[in-house]
Amino acid sequence: MIRIFRSDPYRFVLILLGFMVSSAMITAAGCSRKPTYSKETPEAVIESAKAMVVNGDARQLTTLIYADAPEMRTMLDNFGVLLGNLQKLAATIQKTYPKEIAKLKKQAEEEGQVSGLLAGMFKRSRSGGFSISPETMENRDGFEHFLRALLADPYSWLESSADSLSVRWVSEDVYAIWFDDKPVLPPFGLVMARDSEGDGDWGVVLPLKLPGVSRIVPRDEASFEVFNAVIAVFNNTLVDLRKDIESGKVPDLDGVSERAGERTFMPMMMAFYAYSKVMDEANEREKQAKKKAREERKKRREALKKENSKAEGGVQDQSEGG
C-alpha cells in the first residue's frame, strides 16, 4: 500500500482498489496443499495479506475485508472472483510476452522508477504521498497505457512497501492501520475491527462512510444488483481477453492494452453511468425519507407542545378556582 495523503478520500479508494487489483496479478505459486490464512489478530491479517500476495491467492484478499451485511459480503466475494481472473490473465500475459515485459521493466528502471512501471502512473504529492496522474485516466490512450503498465508490472511496488504496514491499538475491538509510522487516511483513519458478534475474526473496515464516498456506496437491493452486474461485465472481459491471448489473436503487448481498452473502456463508461443513475435515485429516496422524518419529528414536537400547554392551562384554572 502507498502513503495516503490528507486532502482527498477518493484517491484512497482508488489506491485501495489498486492494491487489491495489483495483488491479484501475481503468478500463482504451485503447491500441493492449500495454505490457510489467519484473521485471529490485526497483525495476523497483515501477515495473511502478505502471504496471499506471495502465494498468488489474490481471490482470498476480499476475505480480509469486514462486511457489515450479507449483500456486502456477496459483492466482495464476486470481486474476489474478478481478482482471481485478473491473476490468471496476468500469468498468461507474462508467459506469452516475457521479452516485452522484461524490456518495459528495464526501461522503467533506467528512467528511475524504482517501484516499476505502475508507479509511473502515479504522481508524488508534496506531502510524500501519491495520486493517480490526471493524464493517466483522462482519455482512452491514458487508460490503455495504465492497463499495460498494470499488467506488465503488477506488484513490485507493493512488495517493496508491504513491510511498512503496521497496526496501533484504539480500543478492544478496533485497531488503526499505519503506514511508514503514520496513520492511513488521516484524520478519519483506516481501521481493522473485530467481529465480536460472529467468529471473532478481524477485518479491514473500508472507509465507506467518508464524506462523498458514502454517496457512491451501494446501500439497497437495486444498487447492489447493479454493482454486481458491473463486476460481472469486467469479469467476463478478463476471461475473454485471456482466451484471445491463448488462441494467438493478440500478437504483442501493445495489442493486449488496445484490446483491453476496447473491451473495458465503453462497458466501464456505460456501467458507471447506469450505476450513477441508480445511486442518484437511491440518494433522492434517502433525501426524501430524511425530509419526511424531520417533518414527523416536527409534528410530534408541536403536538407535545400543545399537550403541555393544555396541561399547564388546566393546572392554572384549578389554582384560580381554589
Contacts in CASP RR format, 6 or more apart in sequence:
PFRMAT RR
TARGET T0000
AUTHOR 0000-0000-0000
METHOD contacts of the structure
MODEL  1
MIRIFRSDPYRFVLILLGFMVSSAMITAAGCSRKPTYSKETPEAVIESAK
AMVVNGDARQLTTLIYADAPEMRTMLDNFGVLLGNLQKLAATIQKTYPKE
IAKLKKQAEEEGQVSGLLAGMFKRSRSGGFSISPETMENRDGFEHFLRAL
LADPYSWLESSADSLSVRWVSEDVYAIWFDDKPVLPPFGLVMARDSEGDG
DWGVVLPLKLPGVSRIVPRDEASFEVFNAVIAVFNNTLVDLRKDIESGKV
PDLDGVSERAGERTFMPMMMAFYAYSKVMDEANEREKQAKKKAREERKKR
REALKKENSKAEGGVQDQSEGG
1 15 0 8 1.000
1 16 0 8 1.000
1 19 0 8 1.000
1 158 0 8 1.000
1 161 0 8 1.000
1 162 0 8 1.000
1 164 0 8 1.000
1 165 0 8 1.000
1 179 0 8 1.000
1 184 0 8 1.000
2 15 0 8 1.000
2 122 0 8 1.000
2 129 0 8 1.000
2 130 0 8 1.000
2 157 0 8 1.000
2 161 0 8 1.000
2 179 0 8 1.000
3 127 0 8 1.000
3 128 0 8 1.000
3 129 0 8 1.000
3 130 0 8 1.000
3 179 0 8 1.000
3 180 0 8 1.000
3 182 0 8 1.000
4 11 0 8 1.000
4 12 0 8 1.000
4 15 0 8 1.000
4 129 0 8 1.000
4 179 0 8 1.000
4 184 0 8 1.000
4 185 0 8 1.000
4 190 0 8 1.000
5 11 0 8 1.000
5 125 0 8 1.000
5 127 0 8 1.000
5 128 0 8 1.000
5 129 0 8 1.000
5 130 0 8 1.000
5 131 0 8 1.000
6 127 0 8 1.000
6 186 0 8 1.000
6 187 0 8 1.000
8 131 0 8 1.000
9 185 0 8 1.000
9 188 0 8 1.000
9 207 0 8 1.000
9 210 0 8 1.000
9 211 0 8 1.000
9 212 0 8 1.000
9 213 0 8 1.000
10 212 0 8 1.000
10 213 0 8 1.000
11 130 0 8 1.000
11 131 0 8 1.000
11 132 0 8 1.000
12 184 0 8 1.000
12 185 0 8 1.000
12 190 0 8 1.000
12 207 0 8 1.000
13 207 0 8 1.000
13 213 0 8 1.000
14 132 0 8 1.000
15 130 0 8 1.000
15 132 0 8 1.000
16 206 0 8 1.000
19 158 0 8 1.000
20 58 0 8 1.000
20 61 0 8 1.000
20 62 0 8 1.000
20 79 0 8 1.000
20 83 0 8 1.000
21 83 0 8 1.000
21 86 0 8 1.000
21 150 0 8 1.000
22 118 0 8 1.000
22 150 0 8 1.000
22 154 0 8 1.000
22 155 0 8 1.000
22 157 0 8 1.000
22 158 0 8 1.000
23 49 0 8 1.000
23 52 0 8 1.000
23 53 0 8 1.000
23 58 0 8 1.000
23 61 0 8 1.000
23 83 0 8 1.000
23 154 0 8 1.000
23 155 0 8 1.000
23 158 0 8 1.000
24 58 0 8 1.000
24 59 0 8 1.000
24 61 0 8 1.000
24 80 0 8 1.000
24 82 0 8 1.000
24 83 0 8 1.000
24 84 0 8 1.000
24 86 0 8 1.000
24 87 0 8 1.000
24 90 0 8 1.000
24 154 0 8 1.000
25 58 0 8 1.000
25 86 0 8 1.000
25 87 0 8 1.000
25 89 0 8 1.000
25 90 0 8 1.000
25 150 0 8 1.000
25 151 0 8 1.000
25 154 0 8 1.000
25 155 0 8 1.000
26 53 0 8 1.000
26 54 0 8 1.000
26 56 0 8 1.000
26 58 0 8 1.000
26 87 0 8 1.000
26 90 0 8 1.000
26 154 0 8 1.000
26 155 0 8 1.000
27 56 0 8 1.000
27 87 0 8 1.000
27 90 0 8 1.000
27 91 0 8 1.000
27 94 0 8 1.000
28 55 0 8 1.000
28 56 0 8 1.000
28 57 0 8 1.000
28 87 0 8 1.000
28 91 0 8 1.000
29 54 0 8 1.000
29 55 0 8 1.000
29 56 0 8 1.000
31 55 0 8 1.000
35 51 0 8 1.000
35 55 0 8 1.000
35 57 0 8 1.000
37 48 0 8 1.000
37 51 0 8 1.000
37 52 0 8 1.000
37 57 0 8 1.000
37 60 0 8 1.000
37 63 0 8 1.000
37 64 0 8 1.000
38 44 0 8 1.000
38 45 0 8 1.000
38 47 0 8 1.000
38 48 0 8 1.000
39 45 0 8 1.000
39 48 0 8 1.000
39 63 0 8 1.000
39 64 0 8 1.000
39 201 0 8 1.000
39 202 0 8 1.000
39 203 0 8 1.000
40 201 0 8 1.000
40 202 0 8 1.000
41 202 0 8 1.000
42 167 0 8 1.000
42 175 0 8 1.000
42 192 0 8 1.000
42 202 0 8 1.000
43 167 0 8 1.000
44 202 0 8 1.000
45 64 0 8 1.000
45 192 0 8 1.000
45 202 0 8 1.000
45 203 0 8 1.000
45 204 0 8 1.000
46 165 0 8 1.000
46 166 0 8 1.000
46 167 0 8 1.000
48 64 0 8 1.000
49 61 0 8 1.000
49 64 0 8 1.000
49 162 0 8 1.000
50 162 0 8 1.000
51 57 0 8 1.000
52 58 0 8 1.000
52 60 0 8 1.000
52 61 0 8 1.000
52 64 0 8 1.000
53 155 0 8 1.000
53 158 0 8 1.000
53 159 0 8 1.000
53 162 0 8 1.000
56 87 0 8 1.000
58 80 0 8 1.000
58 83 0 8 1.000
58 84 0 8 1.000
58 86 0 8 1.000
58 87 0 8 1.000
59 80 0 8 1.000
59 81 0 8 1.000
59 83 0 8 1.000
59 84 0 8 1.000
59 87 0 8 1.000
60 80 0 8 1.000
61 80 0 8 1.000
61 83 0 8 1.000
62 76 0 8 1.000
62 77 0 8 1.000
62 79 0 8 1.000
62 80 0 8 1.000
62 83 0 8 1.000
63 76 0 8 1.000
64 203 0 8 1.000
64 204 0 8 1.000
65 76 0 8 1.000
65 203 0 8 1.000
65 204 0 8 1.000
65 205 0 8 1.000
65 206 0 8 1.000
66 192 0 8 1.000
66 193 0 8 1.000
66 195 0 8 1.000
66 203 0 8 1.000
66 204 0 8 1.000
66 205 0 8 1.000
66 206 0 8 1.000
67 73 0 8 1.000
67 76 0 8 1.000
71 218 0 8 1.000
71 221 0 8 1.000
71 224 0 8 1.000
72 224 0 8 1.000
74 224 0 8 1.000
74 228 0 8 1.000
75 218 0 8 1.000
75 224 0 8 1.000
75 227 0 8 1.000
75 228 0 8 1.000
75 231 0 8 1.000
78 228 0 8 1.000
78 231 0 8 1.000
78 232 0 8 1.000
78 235 0 8 1.000
79 231 0 8 1.000
81 231 0 8 1.000
81 235 0 8 1.000
82 231 0 8 1.000
82 234 0 8 1.000
82 235 0 8 1.000
82 238 0 8 1.000
85 235 0 8 1.000
85 238 0 8 1.000
85 239 0 8 1.000
85 242 0 8 1.000
86 238 0 8 1.000
88 238 0 8 1.000
88 242 0 8 1.000
89 151 0 8 1.000
89 238 0 8 1.000
89 241 0 8 1.000
89 242 0 8 1.000
89 245 0 8 1.000
90 151 0 8 1.000
90 154 0 8 1.000
92 242 0 8 1.000
92 245 0 8 1.000
92 246 0 8 1.000
93 101 0 8 1.000
93 151 0 8 1.000
93 152 0 8 1.000
93 245 0 8 1.000
93 253 0 8 1.000
93 256 0 8 1.000
94 101 0 8 1.000
96 245 0 8 1.000
96 246 0 8 1.000
97 252 0 8 1.000
97 253 0 8 1.000
97 256 0 8 1.000
100 152 0 8 1.000
100 252 0 8 1.000
100 253 0 8 1.000
101 152 0 8 1.000
101 153 0 8 1.000
101 253 0 8 1.000
104 117 0 8 1.000
104 148 0 8 1.000
104 149 0 8 1.000
104 152 0 8 1.000
104 153 0 8 1.000
104 253 0 8 1.000
105 116 0 8 1.000
105 117 0 8 1.000
105 152 0 8 1.000
105 153 0 8 1.000
108 116 0 8 1.000
108 117 0 8 1.000
108 119 0 8 1.000
108 120 0 8 1.000
108 153 0 8 1.000
109 116 0 8 1.000
113 119 0 8 1.000
113 120 0 8 1.000
114 160 0 8 1.000
115 156 0 8 1.000
115 157 0 8 1.000
115 160 0 8 1.000
115 161 0 8 1.000
116 153 0 8 1.000
116 156 0 8 1.000
116 157 0 8 1.000
117 149 0 8 1.000
117 152 0 8 1.000
117 153 0 8 1.000
118 149 0 8 1.000
118 150 0 8 1.000
118 153 0 8 1.000
118 154 0 8 1.000
118 156 0 8 1.000
118 157 0 8 1.000
119 130 0 8 1.000
119 157 0 8 1.000
120 133 0 8 1.000
120 149 0 8 1.000
121 132 0 8 1.000
121 133 0 8 1.000
121 136 0 8 1.000
121 145 0 8 1.000
121 146 0 8 1.000
121 149 0 8 1.000
121 150 0 8 1.000
122 130 0 8 1.000
122 131 0 8 1.000
122 132 0 8 1.000
122 133 0 8 1.000
123 130 0 8 1.000
123 131 0 8 1.000
123 132 0 8 1.000
123 133 0 8 1.000
124 130 0 8 1.000
125 131 0 8 1.000
135 142 0 8 1.000
136 142 0 8 1.000
136 143 0 8 1.000
136 145 0 8 1.000
136 146 0 8 1.000
137 143 0 8 1.000
137 146 0 8 1.000
140 261 0 8 1.000
140 265 0 8 1.000
143 261 0 8 1.000
143 265 0 8 1.000
144 257 0 8 1.000
144 258 0 8 1.000
144 260 0 8 1.000
144 261 0 8 1.000
145 257 0 8 1.000
147 256 0 8 1.000
147 257 0 8 1.000
147 260 0 8 1.000
147 261 0 8 1.000
147 264 0 8 1.000
148 253 0 8 1.000
148 254 0 8 1.000
148 256 0 8 1.000
148 257 0 8 1.000
151 253 0 8 1.000
151 256 0 8 1.000
151 257 0 8 1.000
151 260 0 8 1.000
152 253 0 8 1.000
161 179 0 8 1.000
164 179 0 8 1.000
164 180 0 8 1.000
165 177 0 8 1.000
165 178 0 8 1.000
165 179 0 8 1.000
166 177 0 8 1.000
166 178 0 8 1.000
166 179 0 8 1.000
166 181 0 8 1.000
167 175 0 8 1.000
167 176 0 8 1.000
167 177 0 8 1.000
167 178 0 8 1.000
167 192 0 8 1.000
168 175 0 8 1.000
168 176 0 8 1.000
168 178 0 8 1.000
168 183 0 8 1.000
169 175 0 8 1.000
169 176 0 8 1.000
170 176 0 8 1.000
170 191 0 8 1.000
172 194 0 8 1.000
173 193 0 8 1.000
173 194 0 8 1.000
173 196 0 8 1.000
174 191 0 8 1.000
174 192 0 8 1.000
174 193 0 8 1.000
174 194 0 8 1.000
175 191 0 8 1.000
175 192 0 8 1.000
175 202 0 8 1.000
176 183 0 8 1.000
176 184 0 8 1.000
176 189 0 8 1.000
176 190 0 8 1.000
176 191 0 8 1.000
177 183 0 8 1.000
177 184 0 8 1.000
177 189 0 8 1.000
177 190 0 8 1.000
177 191 0 8 1.000
177 192 0 8 1.000
177 204 0 8 1.000
178 184 0 8 1.000
183 189 0 8 1.000
183 190 0 8 1.000
184 190 0 8 1.000
185 207 0 8 1.000
188 207 0 8 1.000
188 210 0 8 1.000
189 207 0 8 1.000
190 204 0 8 1.000
190 205 0 8 1.000
190 207 0 8 1.000
191 204 0 8 1.000
191 205 0 8 1.000
192 202 0 8 1.000
192 203 0 8 1.000
192 204 0 8 1.000
192 205 0 8 1.000
193 202 0 8 1.000
193 203 0 8 1.000
193 205 0 8 1.000
194 200 0 8 1.000
194 201 0 8 1.000
194 202 0 8 1.000
194 203 0 8 1.000
195 201 0 8 1.000
195 202 0 8 1.000
195 203 0 8 1.000
207 213 0 8 1.000
208 214 0 8 1.000
208 217 0 8 1.000
215 279 0 8 1.000
215 283 0 8 1.000
216 279 0 8 1.000
218 224 0 8 1.000
218 226 0 8 1.000
218 227 0 8 1.000
218 279 0 8 1.000
219 282 0 8 1.000
219 286 0 8 1.000
220 282 0 8 1.000
222 278 0 8 1.000
222 281 0 8 1.000
222 282 0 8 1.000
223 275 0 8 1.000
223 278 0 8 1.000
223 279 0 8 1.000
223 282 0 8 1.000
226 274 0 8 1.000
226 275 0 8 1.000
226 278 0 8 1.000
227 275 0 8 1.000
229 271 0 8 1.000
230 271 0 8 1.000
230 272 0 8 1.000
230 274 0 8 1.000
230 275 0 8 1.000
233 267 0 8 1.000
233 271 0 8 1.000
234 264 0 8 1.000
234 267 0 8 1.000
234 268 0 8 1.000
237 260 0 8 1.000
237 263 0 8 1.000
237 264 0 8 1.000
237 267 0 8 1.000
240 263 0 8 1.000
241 250 0 8 1.000
241 256 0 8 1.000
241 259 0 8 1.000
241 260 0 8 1.000
241 263 0 8 1.000
244 250 0 8 1.000
244 259 0 8 1.000
245 256 0 8 1.000
250 256 0 8 1.000
250 259 0 8 1.000
END
